[in-house]
Amino acid sequence: MSHAVSRLRDQRLARSIRPFTARGSRAPRCPGCRVIFSYCLCAWRPAVAARSAMCLLMYDVEPLKPTNTGWLIADVISDTSAFAWSRTTVDEELLALLEQEQWQPYIVFPGEFVEPQRVVTKVAIEDGKRPLFILLDATWNEARKMFRKSPYLERFPVLSLEPEQLSRYKLRRSKRDDHFCTAEVAALCLELADDQQAAQALDAYLDVFSAHYLGAKFQLPLDEQDDVHSRLKAFL
């Protein structure tokens, strides 16, 4: 299934001078889920409706990484856009998206690094608009650079998440447990926007993806009757 992140991945590959080689197994990967074929999770992709939309600004090779969880967001949320971030140029399609009156954009970023007057902690939608969550899909250092050097985002409120739970993502680790992977951030945004079913589906899908990816990495047996898979079955 083609979606915004897979198309951005194809565009980034087309610009590459050298082939991109992911760390770990060199076995062929399923193009639909980026996991080796014997651990493919395409059959576990959930189908849910959401009022919210996602806009992913992706740093350089982020779309190429098989551990990237922006891909999972695009799998679950049909209204997901993805754009390559650049310090010097801005995609005209991104600017056009942000101007559409149907959306109420929020840039998602920790409030401790932002002027207090811009920070909100709740999603308040007025005039029938739909929430559009702008996610900086990058490492923490890269995301801080993106936030500082994207003046076209300065007019939007900054949604600062205050999650009570620690990150459960196990494929790439931050030095801080309160730094979340992109799919976790998206699920928290969906919950704040009362897209509860979509939030739960994305959360469960992330857990299944992690189980399949780590199973492939360490050649572990999969139990598709375990709690992780059972939780996702409700959204298939």
C-alpha positions in Angstrom: 0.0 0.0 0.0 1.4 3.4 -1.0 1.1 6.2 1.4 2.9 9.6 2.1 5.8 8.1 3.9 6.5 5.3 1.4 6.3 7.9 -1.4 8.8 10.1 0.4 11.0 7.1 1.0 11.0 6.5 -2.8 11.9 10.1 -3.5 14.7 10.0 -1.0 16.1 6.8 -2.5 16.0 8.3 -6.0 18.3 11.2 -4.7 20.8 8.9 -3.0 24.2 8.6 -4.6 24.9 5.4 -2.7 22.5 2.6 -1.7 21.1 3.0 1.8 21.9 0.0 4.0 20.0 -0.4 7.2 21.8 -1.8 10.2 21.2 -5.4 11.2 19.8 -8.2 8.9 20.6 -7.9 5.2 17.8 -10.3 4.4 15.2 -9.0 1.9 12.5 -6.9 3.6 8.8 -6.7 2.8 8.2 -3.4 1.0 4.9 -3.0 2.9 6.1 -3.1 6.4 10.0 -3.0 6.2 10.4 -6.2 8.2 11.9 -9.4 6.7 9.3 -11.5 5.0 9.2 -14.3 7.6 8.1 -11.7 10.2 5.9 -9.6 7.9 3.2 -7.7 9.8 1.2 -6.4 6.8 -1.8 -8.6 7.8 -1.8 -6.8 11.2 -2.3 -3.3 9.8 -5.4 -1.8 11.6 -8.3 -0.1 9.9 -9.8 2.8 11.8 -11.3 6.2 11.1 -9.9 9.4 12.6 -11.0 13.0 12.5 -7.4 14.2 13.1 -4.7 14.4 10.5 -0.9 14.2 10.7 1.8 16.2 9.0 5.3 14.6 9.3 8.3 16.8 8.7 11.1 14.2 8.2 14.8 14.8 8.6 17.0 13.6 5.7 17.3 9.8 5.8 14.6 9.3 8.4 12.1 7.9 5.8 14.8 5.3 4.8 15.2 3.8 8.3 13.2 0.5 8.8 12.8 1.5 12.5 11.0 4.8 11.6 7.6 4.8 13.2 6.2 7.7 11.0 5.5 4.8 8.6 3.2 3.3 11.1 1.3 6.6 11.5 0.7 6.7 7.8 -0.5 3.1 7.8 -3.2 3.9 10.4 -4.2 7.5 9.8 -5.4 8.0 6.2 -4.9 11.8 6.4 -1.2 11.7 6.8 1.2 13.9 4.8 4.9 13.6 4.8 7.5 16.2 3.7 11.3 16.3 3.7 12.6 19.0 5.9 15.3 21.4 4.7 16.8 24.4 6.3 17.0 26.4 3.1 13.9 25.4 1.2 10.2 24.7 2.0 8.0 22.4 0.0 5.2 24.5 -1.6 2.8 21.6 -1.0 3.5 21.8 2.7 2.8 25.6 2.8 -0.4 25.0 0.8 -1.5 22.3 3.3 -1.0 24.7 6.2 -3.1 27.3 4.6 -6.2 25.1 4.1 -9.0 26.4 6.3 -10.3 23.0 7.3 -7.3 22.4 9.5 -6.3 23.7 12.9 -2.5 23.1 12.9 -0.6 22.3 16.1 3.2 21.9 16.1 4.0 19.2 18.7 7.1 20.1 20.8 8.1 20.2 24.5 6.9 23.4 26.0 9.9 23.9 28.2 11.8 25.1 25.1 9.2 27.4 23.8 7.9 30.9 24.7 5.1 30.3 27.3 2.5 32.3 25.3 2.7 29.8 22.4 2.3 26.7 24.5 -1.0 24.8 24.9 -1.6 21.4 26.6 -5.1 20.7 25.2 -6.6 20.4 21.8 -9.3 23.0 21.3 -11.0 22.9 17.9 -13.3 25.8 16.8 -15.4 26.6 13.7 -15.6 23.0 12.7 -11.9 22.7 11.9 -10.0 19.4 12.2 -6.8 19.1 14.2 -3.6 18.8 12.1 -0.7 17.7 14.2 2.7 18.7 12.8 5.3 16.1 14.0 9.1 16.6 13.7 10.2 13.1 12.8 13.9 13.1 13.7 16.3 12.5 16.6 15.9 14.9 19.5 18.9 17.1 18.4 17.7 17.2 14.8 14.1 18.0 16.0 15.4 21.0 18.0 17.2 22.3 15.0 14.1 21.8 12.8 12.0 23.7 15.3 14.4 26.7 15.5 14.9 26.9 11.8 11.4 26.6 10.5 10.0 30.2 10.6 6.8 29.2 8.7 5.7 27.3 11.8 6.1 30.1 14.2 2.4 31.3 13.9 1.0 28.0 15.1 0.3 27.0 18.7 2.8 24.5 20.3 1.2 21.5 21.7 3.2 20.3 24.7 2.5 16.7 25.8 2.4 15.8 29.4 2.3 12.0 29.3 2.3 10.1 32.6 3.9 6.9 31.1 7.5 6.4 30.0 8.3 5.5 26.5 7.9 1.8 25.6 9.6 2.0 22.2 12.5 -0.5 22.2 14.1 -0.2 18.7 15.9 3.1 19.1 16.6 4.6 22.5 16.9 8.2 23.6 19.1 9.1 26.5 15.9 10.4 28.3 12.9 8.1 29.0 10.5 11.1 28.5 11.5 11.3 24.9 8.9 9.4 22.8 9.1 7.9 19.4 7.0 9.6 16.7 4.2 7.0 16.7 3.9 7.3 20.5 3.6 11.1 20.1 1.0 10.7 17.5 -1.1 8.3 19.6 -1.0 10.8 22.5 -2.1 13.6 20.2 -5.0 11.5 18.9 -6.1 10.8 22.5 -6.1 14.5 23.3 -8.2 15.1 20.2 -10.8 12.5 21.3 -9.8 10.1 18.5 -9.7 7.4 21.1 -10.1 4.4 18.8 -7.3 5.6 16.4 -5.1 6.3 19.4 -5.5 2.8 20.8 -5.1 1.2 17.4 -1.8 3.0 16.7 -0.5 2.2 20.2 -1.3 -1.5 19.7 0.2 -1.5 16.2 3.4 0.0 17.5 3.7 -2.8 20.0 3.1 -5.5 17.3 5.6 -3.8 15.0 8.2 -3.8 17.7 7.6 -7.5 18.5 8.0 -8.4 14.8 11.0 -6.3 14.2 12.8 -7.5 17.3 11.8 -11.1 16.5 13.4 -10.7 13.1 16.5 -9.1 14.5 17.1 -11.8 17.1 15.4 -14.7 15.3 12.9 -15.2 18.0 9.6 -17.1 17.6 6.4 -15.1 17.4 3.3 -15.8 19.4 0.4 -14.3 17.5 -1.9 -15.2 20.4 0.0 -13.2 23.0 -1.4 -10.0 24.7 0.3 -7.7 22.2 -1.3 -9.3 19.1 -4.6 -9.9 20.9 -4.9 -6.2 21.7 -4.5 -5.3 18.0 -7.1 -7.8 16.8 -9.9 -5.5 17.8 -8.9 -3.0 15.1 -8.3 -5.3 12.2 
